[in-house]
Amino acid sequence: MYSLMSKDNRSAEVADALRERAATMRPGDRLPPVRDLVQEFRASAATISHALAHLQAVGVLKAEPGRGTFVTGRNRLPEADYSWQSQALGRARVDIRRTTRLGAHGGPDDIQLSWGYLAAELQPIDDLRALGARAARSSHAWSMMPPTGLPDLRRAFAAEYHAEPGDVLVVPGGQQALVYAMRTLAEPGMAVVVESPTYPGAMIAAQSAGLELVAVPADGEGIRTDKLADALERTRATLLYLQPCYANPTGTVLPPARRQEILRLAAEHGAFVIEDDWARHLVIDGAPPPPLLTDDPDGHVVSITTLTKPVAPGMRVAAVIARGPAGERLRGARVADDMCVPAVLQETALGLLTSSAWPRHLKRLRSRLGERRDAMLSELHATGLRMRVAQVPTGGIHLWARLPEGTDTAALSRRAQEAGVLIGDGSQFFIDEPPAPFLRLSYATASIPQIAEGIRRFAQ
């Protein structure tokens, strides 16, 4: 069956029915006129016309003015044989199971307690509309931008990291920044060390770059540096992926002693540290630590910061900040991926970061995220669910909850989805077998009433 071609479900239903009918007809056969189809389907003329237009656009039907609408015959293609592709493609690099879960945002009736983005009411929509409209009216709105990014936007990103604007590369979103940095800083077949559990998007970014994932366990203070030292020595890895600030999924923040030890180990082993700083602007309590990059004078740290998480999913603007030859290589190879981030997006991002709307949005976001986090914790406690949140995060958008031993988290997440609640299966955040059953619950995408209803359904 065809997927919905618009918000008009009735038009989609008519199109599906007419497509099936066309499959039983011969090329050149004529469909009944619109007035007959209106009566047959008990639909408006606009709905029928919309369905016919869609089938014409995809080549199932052909309209001839004054004569009618005819079957083209393209719907009678022979059954395809794709068996040759498996041999030609070879072994898949990226774990499709992880990509499917990562991109799942559910349907309109689902309660989203898993997705990693802000709810619409938490996004600065009015500011984005105004800034976007102004950017679209600019004389260079549709011009080619420098591959490294708009100079003023690079300055805005550099300021928070005490970096030079020339160290900044603007890219279309944090996920592409991860893929690009991993692919550029390491050769296929090399190892990349990651904390465990970690962000599944980092795993598939590493797989896409052809890298071998090496897991190092984390505790309540982030990656265990004693185990990290062993892993670097054993694997000779020169690339380490970390989230020092409000890590996904655990919410941990690296303490000063571990930060310094990580920098020491990076220097000792000649390794790069990719600092995924996605959650810096999602602070709830206190203040975030300074970026790891600011403590690194020798270019071991490559930082990634994004506006997608603290602003809106469609704000696909991020920055990679790197010093020395690594930075030159990252910026020099930029055009191999795409020529530039569109001017309208960059101008809108610059307008937001340099206006009073940005601090106002962050202040409001801090309050609203805190309310939702506390509401979720309260609901979990009130329902008496047998799960334990060992660490209440001071920032970010996730709770990491441990379940009783023996819980099948994959089956549990499937049952929750059947009940209309999307939750994060904790096994997806581990490279190897999880040491215990966990769930990730996100409090940024659902409203407080939705959180309460979602937890209630989940508890049942």
Secondary structure as GFF3:
##gff-version 3
##sequence-region A 1 460
A	DSSP	alpha_helix	9	23	.	.	.	ID=ss1
A	DSSP	alpha_helix	34	41	.	.	.	ID=ss2
A	DSSP	alpha_helix	45	57	.	.	.	ID=ss3
A	DSSP	beta_strand	61	64	.	.	.	ID=ss4
A	DSSP	beta_strand	68	71	.	.	.	ID=ss5
A	DSSP	three_ten_helix	74	76	.	.	.	ID=ss6
A	DSSP	alpha_helix	83	89	.	.	.	ID=ss7
A	DSSP	alpha_helix	96	102	.	.	.	ID=ss8
A	DSSP	beta_strand	111	112	.	.	.	ID=ss9
A	DSSP	three_ten_helix	120	122	.	.	.	ID=ss10
A	DSSP	alpha_helix	125	136	.	.	.	ID=ss11
A	DSSP	alpha_helix	151	160	.	.	.	ID=ss12
A	DSSP	three_ten_helix	165	167	.	.	.	ID=ss13
A	DSSP	beta_strand	168	171	.	.	.	ID=ss14
A	DSSP	alpha_helix	174	185	.	.	.	ID=ss15
A	DSSP	beta_strand	191	196	.	.	.	ID=ss16
A	DSSP	alpha_helix	200	208	.	.	.	ID=ss17
A	DSSP	beta_strand	212	219	.	.	.	ID=ss18
A	DSSP	beta_strand	222	223	.	.	.	ID=ss19
A	DSSP	alpha_helix	225	235	.	.	.	ID=ss20
A	DSSP	beta_strand	239	242	.	.	.	ID=ss21
A	DSSP	alpha_helix	256	269	.	.	.	ID=ss22
A	DSSP	beta_strand	272	276	.	.	.	ID=ss23
A	DSSP	three_ten_helix	292	295	.	.	.	ID=ss24
A	DSSP	beta_strand	301	306	.	.	.	ID=ss25
A	DSSP	beta_strand	318	321	.	.	.	ID=ss26
A	DSSP	alpha_helix	324	332	.	.	.	ID=ss27
A	DSSP	three_ten_helix	334	336	.	.	.	ID=ss28
A	DSSP	alpha_helix	343	353	.	.	.	ID=ss29
A	DSSP	alpha_helix	357	383	.	.	.	ID=ss30
A	DSSP	beta_strand	398	402	.	.	.	ID=ss31
A	DSSP	alpha_helix	409	418	.	.	.	ID=ss32
A	DSSP	beta_strand	421	422	.	.	.	ID=ss33
A	DSSP	beta_strand	424	425	.	.	.	ID=ss34
A	DSSP	three_ten_helix	426	429	.	.	.	ID=ss35
A	DSSP	beta_strand	438	442	.	.	.	ID=ss36
A	DSSP	alpha_helix	448	459	.	.	.	ID=ss37
###
